Amino acid sequence: MKGKPGASDDARVFAVETRFQKLARRPGGISREKAIERADAQIEEVKPGFDAWLDGELSEFASLIKAAEDGKADPDWIAKANFHSRELRDSATTLGFELLSFVADSLCDILDTIEADSKYNMESITCHVDALMLARQKSYRRLRPEQVPELTKGLRRVVKHVTIAQPGDEETRS
């Protein structure tokens, strides 16, 4: 501030070194490039088992949704569904399946809203389950969301509708 002794118009910018940064620069260990190479190799190693894992996750998810539709779901079914949706999103992201990751992330948005005790309808969830079933197919697995604009635009509309639902909307909770 001008006019005060010792004040400056320019902010003093300085870097703060963290403990992690100090540890990362210590001698030993492996190079960043080597670490990335090893991580990529491990990802490639687990990819073949992804199909079986994905089938199991989707089956578990589908049974949770079916039970909810039939009114036979456990009280914590939304938390369980949200857990599986996050698992799908995170694993698909790690393995580079962008469309599957996008759909699961969109479903996470809906389930987060529901978990916050928002009103909802099952159609918003089943719409996303259908999209997950489509995105898991080998012919769609390597697609990016922008390569299927109708699907992504529709899912975004569903999320927008659910996350800004008005009081008095129809509720189909079991």
N, C-alpha and C positions, 0 to 999 in steps of 0.2 A: 504494500500500500504506500502510496506517495505521501510524503509529509511526515512519516514516522521514522525516527532514526533506526538504521539497521534493516529496514524493510526493503524488499526487492520486488520488482514487477514480475520477475520470472520465477516460476516454481522450480525448485530444485528436484530433479529427477535422479533417483539412484536405484540400483538393483539390490534386492535383498537375497542373499544366498540361503537356500533352504538346506536342511539336513540331507534330504534326498539328493539334491544336486551335489553336495559334498561327497556323499557315498558313491554316486554314479561316476565321479571322476577319479576315484581311488584306483590305484594300480590293480591289475588282475581282472578277472571276469572276461566277458566276451564283448566284441564290438557290437554296435547297434545293428549293423548290417547282418552280422552273423545271428543275432537274436531274432531279427525279423525273418531271416531265412529259416531258422528252426521253428518259429511259430507257424509260418506258412506250411512247412512240411507236416507239422502236427495237425493242422487244419485239414490238409489233404488226406491225412491218415484216417481222420474220423468221418470224412464225407461219405464213404461207402455205408457206414452204419446209420447215417442220417435218415435214410428212407424208413428203416424199421422204427427208429425213434419217433420220427414224424407221424407215422401211422399210429403208434401207441398214444402219442399226445393228442392227435385229432380224435381218436376213438374215445379217449377219456373225456375230452372236451364235449364231443357229441353226446355222450351218455349223460353228462351234467345238464346239458341243454334240454335233452329229451325228458329227463326227470323234472326239470323246471316247467316245461310245457305241459306235462301231465299232472302237475301239482304235487309231485312226490319228492321234490328236492329237499335236501338238508337246508337248514336255515343259513348255513355259511356257503351255499353253492356259488354265490357271486364272487366271494373271495377266492374260492378254488378255481373258478373259471378265469378270474383275473390272473392268478398264478400261472395257469397253463398258457394263457395268452401272452404273458410276458416271457415265458420260457420259449415259446414259438418265435416271438419277435427277436429276442436276443440271439438265439441260435441261428435263425435265418440271416440276421445281420452279420454275424461272425462268419458264416459260410458264404456270404455274398449273394444270397437269394433275395434280391431287392423287392420284388413284387410281393413275395410271401411276407417279408418283413414289413412292408407298407400296410398290407391288409391286417396283419396281427397288431401293428401299432395303432391302426384305426380302431380295431376292436378294443384295445387297451383304453383308448379315450372313452369309448362308450361304457365299458365296465367300470372305469374310475368314476364316471358320472353316476352310474347306478349305485356303486358302493358308497358314494356320498349321500345316499338315500334320495336319489332323484327318481321321479316317475319315469317309466319306460314301457315299451311294448316289446314283446319277444321277436317281432318281425325285424327289428333293428339288429338283433343278435343273430338270428338265423340267416339274415342277408349276408352278414360277415362270415358266418360258418360256411355258407355256400361259396363265397369268394375265396376262403381259405382252401376249400376242396379243389377249386379251379386252379389257384396259384400253386398248389403242390404238385400238379401234373408236370411231368418232365417237359412237355412242350411249352409250358408257361414259366417254369422255374427260373430260367435265366433272363426273363424279361424284366425291364425296369418299369416302374409305374407309368412313366410318360409314354410308354409303348402301347398301353391299353387305356387311353384317355377316358373312354366311356365308363369303364369300371371304376377308375380312380375318382372321376368326377361324381359318380353316383354314391360311392362310399363316403366321400367328403360331405355330400348333401345329407346323408343319413346321420353322420356324426354331428353336423351343424344343427340339424333338427332335434336330435336327442339332447345335446348339451345345452340348448337354449329353450327346452320345453317350457311351456307356459303352465301356470297353475290351472287346474281344471281339465288338463288333457286326460285322455283315457288312460287308465292304468290297468295293466294286465298281469300284475304281480300275483304269484301264487301265495 
